[in-house]
Amino acid sequence: MKVEIITPDLTIFTGDNVTLIQLPGIDGSFEVLNNHAPLISVLQKGKVKVINTGEKEPLFFDINGGVIEVVNNKVLVLAE
């Protein structure tokens, strides 16, 4: 799936071959996998974990909250 993590200042991550993204939701951590149902959710401060196809180690990004939108196998994280 395609994932973009952006802030008001810059794009933190863009990837086309992501298999999993784990996010700090307002009610707890949750994961989005390939072909996930459409979703919009609020995020709290925490770490975003991204597992990219072909990478040996997961990538981690710190955010201070934000919003996630999942639609048509595309994930957009608008982070603070």
Secondary structure, 3 states (H helix, E strand, C coil): CEEEEECCCCEEEEECCEEEEEEEECCEEEEEECCCCCEEEEEEEEEEEEEECCCCCCEEEEEEEEEEEEECCEEEEEEC
